[in-house]
Amino acid sequence: MPTFGPGELILVLLIVIIVFGAGKLGEVGGALGKGIKEFRKATVDEASAAAPKDAESKEAK
């Protein structure tokens, strides 16, 4: 997997500022944060829902 140094991160940040503008950057960051939070919650919920089923199938054998 490629690693990103400080130069690449600054370049990406500049491109994001150019595309979205400095005013919208906070809104984009907030929406991205909410999306990541919902994704993590969904994966945890899915994993906890699958865990009892796996335990029950092992006990039945």
Phi and psi in degrees as a GROMACS rama.xvg file:
@    title "Ramachandran Plot"
@    xaxis  label "Phi"
@    yaxis  label "Psi"
@TYPE xy
-70.1453  148.405  PRO-2
-104.99  148.359  THR-3
-111.189  128.266  PHE-4
-91.7297  -179.425  GLY-5
-63.0386  -33.8625  PRO-6
-63.9559  -43.112  GLY-7
-66.9965  -39.9247  GLU-8
-65.5701  -38.4657  LEU-9
-65.5142  -40.4727  ILE-10
-62.734  -43.7512  LEU-11
-63.4432  -42.5495  VAL-12
-61.8487  -41.8691  LEU-13
-63.4984  -40.8124  LEU-14
-64.6756  -41.084  ILE-15
-63.886  -42.1302  VAL-16
-64.2431  -38.7285  ILE-17
-66.8248  -41.9624  ILE-18
-72.3585  -47.8635  VAL-19
-95.9463  -21.6892  PHE-20
84.5868  154.815  GLY-21
-67.5353  -32.4525  ALA-22
-68.5717  -37.3491  GLY-23
-86.0299  -7.78415  LYS-24
-61.9897  -38.1842  LEU-25
-64.9915  -41.1443  GLY-26
-65.9667  -40.8388  GLU-27
-65.282  -42.4425  VAL-28
-63.6859  -41.2479  GLY-29
-64.7807  -42.8916  GLY-30
-65.307  -39.1597  ALA-31
-64.9947  -41.8549  LEU-32
-63.0674  -42.3985  GLY-33
-64.1417  -39.5695  LYS-34
-63.7507  -42.7852  GLY-35
-65.9064  -40.5146  ILE-36
-62.4354  -44.2624  LYS-37
-65.6835  -37.8589  GLU-38
-63.9244  -45.3716  PHE-39
-62.4988  -42.1747  ARG-40
-63.3108  -41.7865  LYS-41
-65.739  -39.4107  ALA-42
-69.588  -36.6715  THR-43
-67.4964  -43.6917  VAL-44
-61.2988  -41.583  ASP-45
-66.6735  -41.4463  GLU-46
-66.7608  -39.597  ALA-47
-71.6901  -29.9597  SER-48
-72.6107  -32.3832  ALA-49
-81.7292  -26.2832  ALA-50
-61.6157  -47.1456  ALA-51
-64.0698  -33.4323  PRO-52
-64.9801  -41.1085  LYS-53
-65.5603  -40.7983  ASP-54
-66.6142  -39.5737  ALA-55
-66.5757  -39.0798  GLU-56
-69.1958  -32.6822  SER-57
-71.5939  -35.6376  LYS-58
-71.5498  -30.5983  GLU-59
-70.149  -24.3225  ALA-60
